[in-house]
């Protein structure tokens, strides 16, 4: 699986790397059985005014022979 996580921060606080593990663990059993299935990971932090939110995309990758 490939996972892309984008955090839209409403205020400038929090490290990107600290949020990855929490998000990946919270998706276990919902978006995938185990995070060992994830072989590609992209993470982005974007700043904005107003409320912050997270967008997660999980997509299958083609199987190699």
N, C-alpha and C positions, 0 to 999 in steps of 0.2 A: 504494500500500500504506500501511497504518497500522501503526506499531510502538509497542508499549508495553513498557517495560523497568522492572522493579522489582528493586532491589538490597536484599536483606536483609543488613545488616551485622552481623557478630558482634562487631566492635569499632569504636569511633568513629575511623575514619581514612579518608581518601580523599574527594575531591570528586566530586560527581555529574557535573558537566560533563566532567571528565577521563575518566570511564568510558564515556560515551556513544560517542565516536568509536571506541574500541577494540572495544566490543561490536558496533557497526554494521559495522565493517570485518571482524570475525571471522565474521559471518553471510553475507558476500558469497560467492556461489556455493553456498550451502547453503539459506538461507531465501529468497533472491532473487538475481537475476543481478547487479544493481548497486544500490548504495544510492541512486542517482538515482531509482529507482522509488518511494522512500518520500516521501510528500507530507504525512504527518501523523506526529508523534512525541510520545510522552508518556513521561516518565521520573520515577521515584519512588525515594526512598531511605528505607528503614525500618530502625530499629535493633532488635536483639534480642540475647538472650544465646545463646551457643553458636556453632555454625558458620554462616558467612554463605553465601548462595547468590544466584543471579540467575534471575529468571523473565522470559522474553521471549515476547510474543505478537505474531505477524505476521498481519494479516488484510487481505483485499482490500477496496477501497472501490468503490462503484458508479461506473460510468463515466458521465460527463456527456455529453450530446449535443453 
